Amino acid sequence: MTTKSKLKPLPKDLAEFRNKLGLNQRDFWSRYGVTQSGGSRYESGRNMPEPLRILVRLHISGVISDEVLKAAKLK
């Protein structure tokens, strides 16, 4: 099981992180159930809800895979 110390921190610059992954806003944020415009607001500095912060941290740390995110959206 992954401990808190092994979780990656949420990137300070989400737009830069997303761009390094080669993803546009729609593709990056939709995996978390967020619209492109919502993702844009978070990238501009608006506070992200804590559940979303946790989900993104778990995903970028490898605890939750893309496949799990996709499966969760289909249900």
mmCIF file of the N, C-alpha and C atoms, coordinates in Angstrom:
data_MODEL
# 
_entry.id   MODEL 
# 
loop_
_atom_site.group_PDB 
_atom_site.id 
_atom_site.type_symbol 
_atom_site.label_atom_id 
_atom_site.label_alt_id 
_atom_site.label_comp_id 
_atom_site.label_asym_id 
_atom_site.label_entity_id 
_atom_site.label_seq_id 
_atom_site.pdbx_PDB_ins_code 
_atom_site.Cartn_x 
_atom_site.Cartn_y 
_atom_site.Cartn_z 
_atom_site.occupancy 
_atom_site.B_iso_or_equiv 
_atom_site.pdbx_formal_charge 
_atom_site.auth_seq_id 
_atom_site.auth_comp_id 
_atom_site.auth_asym_id 
_atom_site.auth_atom_id 
_atom_site.pdbx_PDB_model_num 
ATOM 1   N N  . MET A 1 1  ? 0.841   -1.182 0.000   1.00 0.00 ? 1  MET A N  1 
ATOM 2   C CA . MET A 1 1  ? 0.000   0.000  0.000   1.00 0.00 ? 1  MET A CA 1 
ATOM 3   C C  . MET A 1 1  ? 0.888   1.248  0.000   1.00 0.00 ? 1  MET A C  1 
ATOM 4   N N  . THR A 1 2  ? 0.490   2.234  -0.751  1.00 0.00 ? 2  THR A N  1 
ATOM 5   C CA . THR A 1 2  ? 1.259   3.472  -0.837  1.00 0.00 ? 2  THR A CA 1 
ATOM 6   C C  . THR A 1 2  ? 1.014   4.317  0.409   1.00 0.00 ? 2  THR A C  1 
ATOM 7   N N  . THR A 1 3  ? 2.090   4.807  0.990   1.00 0.00 ? 3  THR A N  1 
ATOM 8   C CA . THR A 1 3  ? 1.945   5.683  2.146   1.00 0.00 ? 3  THR A CA 1 
ATOM 9   C C  . THR A 1 3  ? 1.933   7.120  1.688   1.00 0.00 ? 3  THR A C  1 
ATOM 10  N N  . LYS A 1 4  ? 1.529   7.997  2.590   1.00 0.00 ? 4  LYS A N  1 
ATOM 11  C CA . LYS A 1 4  ? 1.445   9.418  2.263   1.00 0.00 ? 4  LYS A CA 1 
ATOM 12  C C  . LYS A 1 4  ? 2.780   9.951  1.759   1.00 0.00 ? 4  LYS A C  1 
ATOM 13  N N  . SER A 1 5  ? 3.884   9.487  2.354   1.00 0.00 ? 5  SER A N  1 
ATOM 14  C CA . SER A 1 5  ? 5.191   9.997  1.961   1.00 0.00 ? 5  SER A CA 1 
ATOM 15  C C  . SER A 1 5  ? 5.567   9.609  0.538   1.00 0.00 ? 5  SER A C  1 
ATOM 16  N N  . LYS A 1 6  ? 4.938   8.558  -0.001  1.00 0.00 ? 6  LYS A N  1 
ATOM 17  C CA . LYS A 1 6  ? 5.246   8.123  -1.361  1.00 0.00 ? 6  LYS A CA 1 
ATOM 18  C C  . LYS A 1 6  ? 4.374   8.797  -2.411  1.00 0.00 ? 6  LYS A C  1 
ATOM 19  N N  . LEU A 1 7  ? 3.349   9.511  -1.956  1.00 0.00 ? 7  LEU A N  1 
ATOM 20  C CA . LEU A 1 7  ? 2.484   10.212 -2.901  1.00 0.00 ? 7  LEU A CA 1 
ATOM 21  C C  . LEU A 1 7  ? 3.196   11.456 -3.417  1.00 0.00 ? 7  LEU A C  1 
ATOM 22  N N  . LYS A 1 8  ? 3.072   11.672 -4.712  1.00 0.00 ? 8  LYS A N  1 
ATOM 23  C CA . LYS A 1 8  ? 3.650   12.875 -5.297  1.00 0.00 ? 8  LYS A CA 1 
ATOM 24  C C  . LYS A 1 8  ? 2.800   14.081 -4.912  1.00 0.00 ? 8  LYS A C  1 
ATOM 25  N N  . PRO A 1 9  ? 3.442   15.220 -4.711  1.00 0.00 ? 9  PRO A N  1 
ATOM 26  C CA . PRO A 1 9  ? 2.649   16.428 -4.413  1.00 0.00 ? 9  PRO A CA 1 
ATOM 27  C C  . PRO A 1 9  ? 1.900   16.884 -5.662  1.00 0.00 ? 9  PRO A C  1 
ATOM 28  N N  . LEU A 1 10 ? 0.843   17.611 -5.438  1.00 0.00 ? 10 LEU A N  1 
ATOM 29  C CA . LEU A 1 10 ? 0.118   18.207 -6.560  1.00 0.00 ? 10 LEU A CA 1 
ATOM 30  C C  . LEU A 1 10 ? 1.043   19.223 -7.209  1.00 0.00 ? 10 LEU A C  1 
ATOM 31  N N  . PRO A 1 11 ? 1.221   19.166 -8.535  1.00 0.00 ? 11 PRO A N  1 
ATOM 32  C CA . PRO A 1 11 ? 2.112   20.130 -9.194  1.00 0.00 ? 11 PRO A CA 1 
ATOM 33  C C  . PRO A 1 11 ? 1.673   21.568 -8.926  1.00 0.00 ? 11 PRO A C  1 
ATOM 34  N N  . LYS A 1 12 ? 2.643   22.432 -8.668  1.00 0.00 ? 12 LYS A N  1 
ATOM 35  C CA . LYS A 1 12 ? 2.330   23.851 -8.427  1.00 0.00 ? 12 LYS A CA 1 
ATOM 36  C C  . LYS A 1 12 ? 1.797   24.513 -9.688  1.00 0.00 ? 12 LYS A C  1 
ATOM 37  N N  . ASP A 1 13 ? 2.328   24.133 -10.834 1.00 0.00 ? 13 ASP A N  1 
ATOM 38  C CA . ASP A 1 13 ? 1.876   24.681 -12.112 1.00 0.00 ? 13 ASP A CA 1 
ATOM 39  C C  . ASP A 1 13 ? 1.197   23.556 -12.893 1.00 0.00 ? 13 ASP A C  1 
ATOM 40  N N  . LEU A 1 14 ? -0.121  23.475 -12.750 1.00 0.00 ? 14 LEU A N  1 
ATOM 41  C CA . LEU A 1 14 ? -0.874  22.395 -13.387 1.00 0.00 ? 14 LEU A CA 1 
ATOM 42  C C  . LEU A 1 14 ? -0.834  22.478 -14.911 1.00 0.00 ? 14 LEU A C  1 
ATOM 43  N N  . ALA A 1 15 ? -0.838  23.674 -15.460 1.00 0.00 ? 15 ALA A N  1 
ATOM 44  C CA . ALA A 1 15 ? -0.789  23.829 -16.916 1.00 0.00 ? 15 ALA A CA 1 
ATOM 45  C C  . ALA A 1 15 ? 0.536   23.298 -17.460 1.00 0.00 ? 15 ALA A C  1 
ATOM 46  N N  . GLU A 1 16 ? 1.618   23.617 -16.793 1.00 0.00 ? 16 GLU A N  1 
ATOM 47  C CA . GLU A 1 16 ? 2.928   23.122 -17.227 1.00 0.00 ? 16 GLU A CA 1 
ATOM 48  C C  . GLU A 1 16 ? 2.986   21.599 -17.128 1.00 0.00 ? 16 GLU A C  1 
ATOM 49  N N  . PHE A 1 17 ? 2.475   21.060 -16.036 1.00 0.00 ? 17 PHE A N  1 
ATOM 50  C CA . PHE A 1 17 ? 2.435   19.611 -15.857 1.00 0.00 ? 17 PHE A CA 1 
ATOM 51  C C  . PHE A 1 17 ? 1.636   18.958 -16.976 1.00 0.00 ? 17 PHE A C  1 
ATOM 52  N N  . ARG A 1 18 ? 0.453   19.502 -17.253 1.00 0.00 ? 18 ARG A N  1 
ATOM 53  C CA . ARG A 1 18 ? -0.412  18.967 -18.310 1.00 0.00 ? 18 ARG A CA 1 
ATOM 54  C C  . ARG A 1 18 ? 0.272   19.042 -19.665 1.00 0.00 ? 18 ARG A C  1 
ATOM 55  N N  . ASN A 1 19 ? 0.934   20.178 -19.939 1.00 0.00 ? 19 ASN A N  1 
ATOM 56  C CA . ASN A 1 19 ? 1.627   20.340 -21.216 1.00 0.00 ? 19 ASN A CA 1 
ATOM 57  C C  . ASN A 1 19 ? 2.775   19.351 -21.366 1.00 0.00 ? 19 ASN A C  1 
ATOM 58  N N  . LYS A 1 20 ? 3.488   19.053 -20.276 1.00 0.00 ? 20 LYS A N  1 
ATOM 59  C CA . LYS A 1 20 ? 4.570   18.062 -20.325 1.00 0.00 ? 20 LYS A CA 1 
ATOM 60  C C  . LYS A 1 20 ? 4.036   16.679 -20.675 1.00 0.00 ? 20 LYS A C  1 
ATOM 61  N N  . LEU A 1 21 ? 2.788   16.433 -20.302 1.00 0.00 ? 21 LEU A N  1 
ATOM 62  C CA . LEU A 1 21 ? 2.154   15.161 -20.658 1.00 0.00 ? 21 LEU A CA 1 
ATOM 63  C C  . LEU A 1 21 ? 1.659   15.152 -22.102 1.00 0.00 ? 21 LEU A C  1 
ATOM 64  N N  . GLY A 1 22 ? 1.667   16.317 -22.743 1.00 0.00 ? 22 GLY A N  1 
ATOM 65  C CA . GLY A 1 22 ? 1.209   16.421 -24.127 1.00 0.00 ? 22 GLY A CA 1 
ATOM 66  C C  . GLY A 1 22 ? -0.303  16.378 -24.270 1.00 0.00 ? 22 GLY A C  1 
ATOM 67  N N  . LEU A 1 23 ? -1.009  16.824 -23.231 1.00 0.00 ? 23 LEU A N  1 
ATOM 68  C CA . LEU A 1 23 ? -2.469  16.778 -23.253 1.00 0.00 ? 23 LEU A CA 1 
ATOM 69  C C  . LEU A 1 23 ? -3.060  18.178 -23.281 1.00 0.00 ? 23 LEU A C  1 
ATOM 70  N N  . ASN A 1 24 ? -4.173  18.315 -24.012 1.00 0.00 ? 24 ASN A N  1 
ATOM 71  C CA . ASN A 1 24 ? -4.892  19.582 -23.959 1.00 0.00 ? 24 ASN A CA 1 
ATOM 72  C C  . ASN A 1 24 ? -5.768  19.587 -22.713 1.00 0.00 ? 24 ASN A C  1 
ATOM 73  N N  . GLN A 1 25 ? -6.348  20.729 -22.406 1.00 0.00 ? 25 GLN A N  1 
ATOM 74  C CA . GLN A 1 25 ? -7.151  20.842 -21.182 1.00 0.00 ? 25 GLN A CA 1 
ATOM 75  C C  . GLN A 1 25 ? -8.318  19.868 -21.166 1.00 0.00 ? 25 GLN A C  1 
ATOM 76  N N  . ARG A 1 26 ? -9.003  19.730 -22.266 1.00 0.00 ? 26 ARG A N  1 
ATOM 77  C CA . ARG A 1 26 ? -10.173 18.838 -22.312 1.00 0.00 ? 26 ARG A CA 1 
ATOM 78  C C  . ARG A 1 26 ? -9.771  17.410 -21.989 1.00 0.00 ? 26 ARG A C  1 
ATOM 79  N N  . ASP A 1 27 ? -8.715  16.914 -22.629 1.00 0.00 ? 27 ASP A N  1 
ATOM 80  C CA . ASP A 1 27 ? -8.310  15.531 -22.419 1.00 0.00 ? 27 ASP A CA 1 
ATOM 81  C C  . ASP A 1 27 ? -7.766  15.293 -21.011 1.00 0.00 ? 27 ASP A C  1 
ATOM 82  N N  . PHE A 1 28 ? -7.016  16.256 -20.488 1.00 0.00 ? 28 PHE A N  1 
ATOM 83  C CA . PHE A 1 28 ? -6.456  16.089 -19.148 1.00 0.00 ? 28 PHE A CA 1 
ATOM 84  C C  . PHE A 1 28 ? -7.544  16.113 -18.090 1.00 0.00 ? 28 PHE A C  1 
ATOM 85  N N  . TRP A 1 29 ? -8.386  17.144 -18.100 1.00 0.00 ? 29 TRP A N  1 
ATOM 86  C CA . TRP A 1 29 ? -9.352  17.332 -17.029 1.00 0.00 ? 29 TRP A CA 1 
ATOM 87  C C  . TRP A 1 29 ? -10.549 16.400 -17.121 1.00 0.00 ? 29 TRP A C  1 
ATOM 88  N N  . SER A 1 30 ? -10.904 15.961 -18.322 1.00 0.00 ? 30 SER A N  1 
ATOM 89  C CA . SER A 1 30 ? -12.077 15.089 -18.449 1.00 0.00 ? 30 SER A CA 1 
ATOM 90  C C  . SER A 1 30 ? -11.867 13.752 -17.744 1.00 0.00 ? 30 SER A C  1 
ATOM 91  N N  . ARG A 1 31 ? -10.622 13.303 -17.618 1.00 0.00 ? 31 ARG A N  1 
ATOM 92  C CA . ARG A 1 31 ? -10.371 12.041 -16.912 1.00 0.00 ? 31 ARG A CA 1 
ATOM 93  C C  . ARG A 1 31 ? -10.782 12.127 -15.449 1.00 0.00 ? 31 ARG A C  1 
ATOM 94  N N  . TYR A 1 32 ? -10.863 13.346 -14.914 1.00 0.00 ? 32 TYR A N  1 
ATOM 95  C CA . TYR A 1 32 ? -11.268 13.556 -13.520 1.00 0.00 ? 32 TYR A CA 1 
ATOM 96  C C  . TYR A 1 32 ? -12.710 14.042 -13.409 1.00 0.00 ? 32 TYR A C  1 
ATOM 97  N N  . GLY A 1 33 ? -13.435 14.062 -14.530 1.00 0.00 ? 33 GLY A N  1 
ATOM 98  C CA . GLY A 1 33 ? -14.815 14.511 -14.513 1.00 0.00 ? 33 GLY A CA 1 
ATOM 99  C C  . GLY A 1 33 ? -14.963 16.015 -14.465 1.00 0.00 ? 33 GLY A C  1 
ATOM 100 N N  . VAL A 1 34 ? -13.936 16.734 -14.931 1.00 0.00 ? 34 VAL A N  1 
ATOM 101 C CA . VAL A 1 34 ? -13.926 18.196 -14.899 1.00 0.00 ? 34 VAL A CA 1 
ATOM 102 C C  . VAL A 1 34 ? -14.003 18.718 -16.333 1.00 0.00 ? 34 VAL A C  1 
ATOM 103 N N  . THR A 1 35 ? -14.783 19.749 -16.563 1.00 0.00 ? 35 THR A N  1 
ATOM 104 C CA . THR A 1 35 ? -14.871 20.348 -17.888 1.00 0.00 ? 35 THR A CA 1 
ATOM 105 C C  . THR A 1 35 ? -13.583 21.095 -18.228 1.00 0.00 ? 35 THR A C  1 
ATOM 106 N N  . GLN A 1 36 ? -13.416 21.406 -19.482 1.00 0.00 ? 36 GLN A N  1 
ATOM 107 C CA . GLN A 1 36 ? -12.247 22.179 -19.923 1.00 0.00 ? 36 GLN A CA 1 
ATOM 108 C C  . GLN A 1 36 ? -12.227 23.527 -19.234 1.00 0.00 ? 36 GLN A C  1 
ATOM 109 N N  . SER A 1 37 ? -13.385 24.179 -19.141 1.00 0.00 ? 37 SER A N  1 
ATOM 110 C CA . SER A 1 37 ? -13.412 25.505 -18.522 1.00 0.00 ? 37 SER A CA 1 
ATOM 111 C C  . SER A 1 37 ? -13.110 25.427 -17.023 1.00 0.00 ? 37 SER A C  1 
ATOM 112 N N  . GLY A 1 38 ? -13.585 24.377 -16.369 1.00 0.00 ? 38 GLY A N  1 
ATOM 113 C CA . GLY A 1 38 ? -13.264 24.188 -14.957 1.00 0.00 ? 38 GLY A CA 1 
ATOM 114 C C  . GLY A 1 38 ? -11.775 23.965 -14.757 1.00 0.00 ? 38 GLY A C  1 
ATOM 115 N N  . GLY A 1 39 ? -11.181 23.127 -15.610 1.00 0.00 ? 39 GLY A N  1 
ATOM 116 C CA . GLY A 1 39 ? -9.743  22.889 -15.539 1.00 0.00 ? 39 GLY A CA 1 
ATOM 117 C C  . GLY A 1 39 ? -8.951  24.155 -15.772 1.00 0.00 ? 39 GLY A C  1 
ATOM 118 N N  . SER A 1 40 ? -9.420  24.989 -16.689 1.00 0.00 ? 40 SER A N  1 
ATOM 119 C CA . SER A 1 40 ? -8.760  26.261 -16.960 1.00 0.00 ? 40 SER A CA 1 
ATOM 120 C C  . SER A 1 40 ? -8.751  27.142 -15.718 1.00 0.00 ? 40 SER A C  1 
ATOM 121 N N  . ARG A 1 41 ? -9.859  27.146 -14.998 1.00 0.00 ? 41 ARG A N  1 
ATOM 122 C CA . ARG A 1 41 ? -9.928  27.944 -13.769 1.00 0.00 ? 41 ARG A CA 1 
ATOM 123 C C  . ARG A 1 41 ? -8.931  27.429 -12.724 1.00 0.00 ? 41 ARG A C  1 
ATOM 124 N N  . TYR A 1 42 ? -8.823  26.114 -12.592 1.00 0.00 ? 42 TYR A N  1 
ATOM 125 C CA . TYR A 1 42 ? -7.867  25.553 -11.627 1.00 0.00 ? 42 TYR A CA 1 
ATOM 126 C C  . TYR A 1 42 ? -6.437  25.874 -12.043 1.00 0.00 ? 42 TYR A C  1 
ATOM 127 N N  . GLU A 1 43 ? -6.169  25.816 -13.329 1.00 0.00 ? 43 GLU A N  1 
ATOM 128 C CA . GLU A 1 43 ? -4.832  26.136 -13.823 1.00 0.00 ? 43 GLU A CA 1 
ATOM 129 C C  . GLU A 1 43 ? -4.502  27.612 -13.635 1.00 0.00 ? 43 GLU A C  1 
ATOM 130 N N  . SER A 1 44 ? -5.528  28.437 -13.570 1.00 0.00 ? 44 SER A N  1 
ATOM 131 C CA . SER A 1 44 ? -5.329  29.876 -13.378 1.00 0.00 ? 44 SER A CA 1 
ATOM 132 C C  . SER A 1 44 ? -5.198  30.261 -11.908 1.00 0.00 ? 44 SER A C  1 
ATOM 133 N N  . GLY A 1 45 ? -5.316  29.287 -11.020 1.00 0.00 ? 45 GLY A N  1 
ATOM 134 C CA . GLY A 1 45 ? -5.116  29.563 -9.606  1.00 0.00 ? 45 GLY A CA 1 
ATOM 135 C C  . GLY A 1 45 ? -6.325  29.458 -8.716  1.00 0.00 ? 45 GLY A C  1 
ATOM 136 N N  . ARG A 1 46 ? -7.487  29.204 -9.281  1.00 0.00 ? 46 ARG A N  1 
ATOM 137 C CA . ARG A 1 46 ? -8.667  29.045 -8.431  1.00 0.00 ? 46 ARG A CA 1 
ATOM 138 C C  . ARG A 1 46 ? -8.492  27.783 -7.580  1.00 0.00 ? 46 ARG A C  1 
ATOM 139 N N  . ASN A 1 47 ? -8.978  27.834 -6.349  1.00 0.00 ? 47 ASN A N  1 
ATOM 140 C CA . ASN A 1 47 ? -8.854  26.691 -5.459  1.00 0.00 ? 47 ASN A CA 1 
ATOM 141 C C  . ASN A 1 47 ? -9.592  25.485 -6.005  1.00 0.00 ? 47 ASN A C  1 
ATOM 142 N N  . MET A 1 48 ? -8.920  24.345 -5.956  1.00 0.00 ? 48 MET A N  1 
ATOM 143 C CA . MET A 1 48 ? -9.493  23.093 -6.405  1.00 0.00 ? 48 MET A CA 1 
ATOM 144 C C  . MET A 1 48 ? -10.160 22.411 -5.202  1.00 0.00 ? 48 MET A C  1 
ATOM 145 N N  . PRO A 1 49 ? -11.348 21.845 -5.376  1.00 0.00 ? 49 PRO A N  1 
ATOM 146 C CA . PRO A 1 49 ? -11.987 21.144 -4.265  1.00 0.00 ? 49 PRO A CA 1 
ATOM 147 C C  . PRO A 1 49 ? -11.083 20.013 -3.751  1.00 0.00 ? 49 PRO A C  1 
ATOM 148 N N  . GLU A 1 50 ? -11.086 19.810 -2.450  1.00 0.00 ? 50 GLU A N  1 
ATOM 149 C CA . GLU A 1 50 ? -10.215 18.809 -1.830  1.00 0.00 ? 50 GLU A CA 1 
ATOM 150 C C  . GLU A 1 50 ? -10.384 17.406 -2.422  1.00 0.00 ? 50 GLU A C  1 
ATOM 151 N N  . PRO A 1 51 ? -11.610 16.917 -2.678  1.00 0.00 ? 51 PRO A N  1 
ATOM 152 C CA . PRO A 1 51 ? -11.732 15.579 -3.278  1.00 0.00 ? 51 PRO A CA 1 
ATOM 153 C C  . PRO A 1 51 ? -11.031 15.478 -4.639  1.00 0.00 ? 51 PRO A C  1 
ATOM 154 N N  . LEU A 1 52 ? -11.097 16.537 -5.432  1.00 0.00 ? 52 LEU A N  1 
ATOM 155 C CA . LEU A 1 52 ? -10.415 16.542 -6.720  1.00 0.00 ? 52 LEU A CA 1 
ATOM 156 C C  . LEU A 1 52 ? -8.904  16.571 -6.531  1.00 0.00 ? 52 LEU A C  1 
ATOM 157 N N  . ARG A 1 53 ? -8.423  17.350 -5.581  1.00 0.00 ? 53 ARG A N  1 
ATOM 158 C CA . ARG A 1 53 ? -6.981  17.399 -5.279  1.00 0.00 ? 53 ARG A CA 1 
ATOM 159 C C  . ARG A 1 53 ? -6.478  16.000 -4.914  1.00 0.00 ? 53 ARG A C  1 
ATOM 160 N N  . ILE A 1 54 ? -7.250  15.302 -4.090  1.00 0.00 ? 54 ILE A N  1 
ATOM 161 C CA . ILE A 1 54 ? -6.871  13.956 -3.673  1.00 0.00 ? 54 ILE A CA 1 
ATOM 162 C C  . ILE A 1 54 ? -6.846  13.016 -4.871  1.00 0.00 ? 54 ILE A C  1 
ATOM 163 N N  . LEU A 1 55 ? -7.886  13.070 -5.700  1.00 0.00 ? 55 LEU A N  1 
ATOM 164 C CA . LEU A 1 55 ? -7.961  12.207 -6.875  1.00 0.00 ? 55 LEU A CA 1 
ATOM 165 C C  . LEU A 1 55 ? -6.786  12.439 -7.818  1.00 0.00 ? 55 LEU A C  1 
ATOM 166 N N  . VAL A 1 56 ? -6.460  13.688 -8.095  1.00 0.00 ? 56 VAL A N  1 
ATOM 167 C CA . VAL A 1 56 ? -5.338  13.997 -8.990  1.00 0.00 ? 56 VAL A CA 1 
ATOM 168 C C  . VAL A 1 56 ? -4.033  13.491 -8.385  1.00 0.00 ? 56 VAL A C  1 
ATOM 169 N N  . ARG A 1 57 ? -3.822  13.718 -7.088  1.00 0.00 ? 57 ARG A N  1 
ATOM 170 C CA . ARG A 1 57 ? -2.596  13.232 -6.435  1.00 0.00 ? 57 ARG A CA 1 
ATOM 171 C C  . ARG A 1 57 ? -2.487  11.718 -6.510  1.00 0.00 ? 57 ARG A C  1 
ATOM 172 N N  . LEU A 1 58 ? -3.570  11.014 -6.247  1.00 0.00 ? 58 LEU A N  1 
ATOM 173 C CA . LEU A 1 58 ? -3.542  9.555  -6.319  1.00 0.00 ? 58 LEU A CA 1 
ATOM 174 C C  . LEU A 1 58 ? -3.237  9.079  -7.739  1.00 0.00 ? 58 LEU A C  1 
ATOM 175 N N  . HIS A 1 59 ? -3.804  9.762  -8.715  1.00 0.00 ? 59 HIS A N  1 
ATOM 176 C CA . HIS A 1 59 ? -3.588  9.375  -10.105 1.00 0.00 ? 59 HIS A CA 1 
ATOM 177 C C  . HIS A 1 59 ? -2.146  9.631  -10.540 1.00 0.00 ? 59 HIS A C  1 
ATOM 178 N N  . ILE A 1 60 ? -1.624  10.821 -10.278 1.00 0.00 ? 60 ILE A N  1 
ATOM 179 C CA . ILE A 1 60 ? -0.262  11.111 -10.736 1.00 0.00 ? 60 ILE A CA 1 
ATOM 180 C C  . ILE A 1 60 ? 0.778   10.328 -9.942  1.00 0.00 ? 60 ILE A C  1 
ATOM 181 N N  . SER A 1 61 ? 0.390   9.802  -8.783  1.00 0.00 ? 61 SER A N  1 
ATOM 182 C CA . SER A 1 61 ? 1.297   8.977  -7.982  1.00 0.00 ? 61 SER A CA 1 
ATOM 183 C C  . SER A 1 61 ? 1.240   7.504  -8.406  1.00 0.00 ? 61 SER A C  1 
ATOM 184 N N  . GLY A 1 62 ? 0.313   7.182  -9.301  1.00 0.00 ? 62 GLY A N  1 
ATOM 185 C CA . GLY A 1 62 ? 0.213   5.815  -9.787  1.00 0.00 ? 62 GLY A CA 1 
ATOM 186 C C  . GLY A 1 62 ? -0.651  4.897  -8.943  1.00 0.00 ? 62 GLY A C  1 
ATOM 187 N N  . VAL A 1 63 ? -1.334  5.446  -7.958  1.00 0.00 ? 63 VAL A N  1 
ATOM 188 C CA . VAL A 1 63 ? -2.205  4.638  -7.115  1.00 0.00 ? 63 VAL A CA 1 
ATOM 189 C C  . VAL A 1 63 ? -3.481  4.281  -7.874  1.00 0.00 ? 63 VAL A C  1 
ATOM 190 N N  . ILE A 1 64 ? -3.965  5.212  -8.674  1.00 0.00 ? 64 ILE A N  1 
ATOM 191 C CA . ILE A 1 64 ? -5.152  5.017  -9.502  1.00 0.00 ? 64 ILE A CA 1 
ATOM 192 C C  . ILE A 1 64 ? -4.713  5.124  -10.957 1.00 0.00 ? 64 ILE A C  1 
ATOM 193 N N  . SER A 1 65 ? -5.063  4.131  -11.760 1.00 0.00 ? 65 SER A N  1 
ATOM 194 C CA . SER A 1 65 ? -4.663  4.111  -13.167 1.00 0.00 ? 65 SER A CA 1 
ATOM 195 C C  . SER A 1 65 ? -5.692  4.807  -14.056 1.00 0.00 ? 65 SER A C  1 
ATOM 196 N N  . ASP A 1 66 ? -5.281  5.069  -15.299 1.00 0.00 ? 66 ASP A N  1 
ATOM 197 C CA . ASP A 1 66 ? -6.214  5.626  -16.280 1.00 0.00 ? 66 ASP A CA 1 
ATOM 198 C C  . ASP A 1 66 ? -7.402  4.690  -16.479 1.00 0.00 ? 66 ASP A C  1 
ATOM 199 N N  . GLU A 1 67 ? -7.134  3.388  -16.477 1.00 0.00 ? 67 GLU A N  1 
ATOM 200 C CA . GLU A 1 67 ? -8.197  2.408  -16.680 1.00 0.00 ? 67 GLU A CA 1 
ATOM 201 C C  . GLU A 1 67 ? -9.227  2.471  -15.558 1.00 0.00 ? 67 GLU A C  1 
ATOM 202 N N  . VAL A 1 68 ? -8.764  2.647  -14.324 1.00 0.00 ? 68 VAL A N  1 
ATOM 203 C CA . VAL A 1 68 ? -9.689  2.753  -13.193 1.00 0.00 ? 68 VAL A CA 1 
ATOM 204 C C  . VAL A 1 68 ? -10.522 4.030  -13.308 1.00 0.00 ? 68 VAL A C  1 
ATOM 205 N N  . LEU A 1 69 ? -9.886  5.132  -13.705 1.00 0.00 ? 69 LEU A N  1 
ATOM 206 C CA . LEU A 1 69 ? -10.637 6.380  -13.883 1.00 0.00 ? 69 LEU A CA 1 
ATOM 207 C C  . LEU A 1 69 ? -11.700 6.216  -14.962 1.00 0.00 ? 69 LEU A C  1 
ATOM 208 N N  . LYS A 1 70 ? -11.339 5.580  -16.061 1.00 0.00 ? 70 LYS A N  1 
ATOM 209 C CA . LYS A 1 70 ? -12.306 5.372  -17.155 1.00 0.00 ? 70 LYS A CA 1 
ATOM 210 C C  . LYS A 1 70 ? -13.452 4.483  -16.702 1.00 0.00 ? 70 LYS A C  1 
ATOM 211 N N  . ALA A 1 71 ? -13.128 3.411  -15.984 1.00 0.00 ? 71 ALA A N  1 
ATOM 212 C CA . ALA A 1 71 ? -14.162 2.486  -15.502 1.00 0.00 ? 71 ALA A CA 1 
ATOM 213 C C  . ALA A 1 71 ? -15.100 3.192  -14.534 1.00 0.00 ? 71 ALA A C  1 
ATOM 214 N N  . ALA A 1 72 ? -14.557 4.045  -13.683 1.00 0.00 ? 72 ALA A N  1 
ATOM 215 C CA . ALA A 1 72 ? -15.383 4.750  -12.715 1.00 0.00 ? 72 ALA A CA 1 
ATOM 216 C C  . ALA A 1 72 ? -16.360 5.697  -13.395 1.00 0.00 ? 72 ALA A C  1 
ATOM 217 N N  . LYS A 1 73 ? -15.953 6.298  -14.510 1.00 0.00 ? 73 LYS A N  1 
ATOM 218 C CA . LYS A 1 73 ? -16.828 7.230  -15.224 1.00 0.00 ? 73 LYS A CA 1 
ATOM 219 C C  . LYS A 1 73 ? -17.973 6.513  -15.924 1.00 0.00 ? 73 LYS A C  1 
ATOM 220 N N  . LEU A 1 74 ? -17.784 5.268  -16.283 1.00 0.00 ? 74 LEU A N  1 
ATOM 221 C CA . LEU A 1 74 ? -18.808 4.535  -17.022 1.00 0.00 ? 74 LEU A CA 1 
ATOM 222 C C  . LEU A 1 74 ? -19.931 4.032  -16.136 1.00 0.00 ? 74 LEU A C  1 
ATOM 223 N N  . LYS A 1 75 ? -19.739 4.070  -14.843 1.00 0.00 ? 75 LYS A N  1 
ATOM 224 C CA . LYS A 1 75 ? -20.750 3.511  -13.931 1.00 0.00 ? 75 LYS A CA 1 
ATOM 225 C C  . LYS A 1 75 ? -21.674 4.570  -13.409 1.00 0.00 ? 75 LYS A C  1 
# 
